[in-house]
Amino acid sequence: MFSVTVFFIASSDSGTYINGMLTSGGDTNPPWQLRITWGVTEGLVAAVLLYGGGFGALQTASVVTGFPFMIILFLIAFLPDEIFHAGKRRRLSAVREKAHYGYSEQA
């Protein structure tokens, strides 16, 4: 239980800092009032979920809110590779088309 508590506090602290940065326009040192507001909000949401449905509700809420980010990260990981290969395929098809129709680079 101790490690779960430490993990939750560390994650909440990081999330509070990031949310504060995002809502303060990218300021790397967001105002303390904003960080406290986000911390209290996160704590209240977690408390309501724990009280209303126990640890299972908190876990389900985490998975449901994290799933769209998983899709975004998947796209970020694999789309650049697809884009680079698409450019390579276009260049290769242009070279093949030139070779097929007898175009010469020297002409």
N, C-alpha and C positions, 0 to 999 in steps of 0.2 A: 504494500500500500504506500510505503514511503517513496519508492521510486516513481509510482504513478503520480503522486502529489508533486514531486520535484519536476517531473516531465511536464505536468500541466502548468505549473507556475512558470517554467522557462518558456514554454510555448506561448503562453498567454502574454508574457512580457515581450517576446519578439513580435507577436501579432499586434499588440498594443502600439509598439514603436512603429511598425510598418503602417498601420492604419492612421496613426498620427502624422506620419510623413505624407501619406497620400492625401489626407484631408487638409494639410497645411500647404499644399501646392508644391510638394517635393522638398520642403525644408528638411535638411538632415538633422536638425535639432528642433523638433516640434515643441510648441509650448507645453508646459507641464499640465496645464488645465485640460488640454486636448488629450494627452496621454491618460490622465486620470478618468476622463469621460469614457474613453474607449475601454479602459480596464474595468470600470464599473459595469459598463454595458455588457462586455464579454462575460464577466462574472455572474451577472444577473441571468443572462441567457443560459449559461451552464447550470446555475442553481435551479432555474425553472425546469429545465430538461431533466436534471437529476431527481428533483422532487416529483415531477409529473410521471416519469416513466422509468426512473432508475438509470443505471449505467447503460442499459440497452438503448434507451432513447437518445442518450448523449452520443453513443457510438453510431447509431443510425443517422442522426443529424450530421455527424462528421463525414460519413460516407456520402450521403446525399449532396452535401454542399461541396465536397471535394471532387465528385465525379466529373462535373463540367471542366474543372481545371485539369484533370487527367487527360481529357480529350484535347484541350488546348496544348498541353505539353507534348502529347503524342504528335500533333500536327507540327509543332515547332521542331520536334526532333526529326521528322521524316520528310517534311515538305522541302526543305532546302536541298536535300539529296535528290528528290524528284525534279526540282527545278533545274539543278545543275545537269542532270542527265538529259532532261528535255532539250536544253541548249546544245548539248553534245550531239543528240540525235538529229537536231535540225542542221547542224553543221555537216554531219556525215551525209545526210540526205542531199544537201546542196552539192557536196563534192561528187556524190554518186550521180546526180542528175547532170552535172557538167560532163562527167566522164561518159555518160550514156549518150548524150547528144553531141559529143565530139568537141566540146569547147576546150580551149587550151588557155592556160594561164599566161602563156608567152605571146599570144596573138594580140 
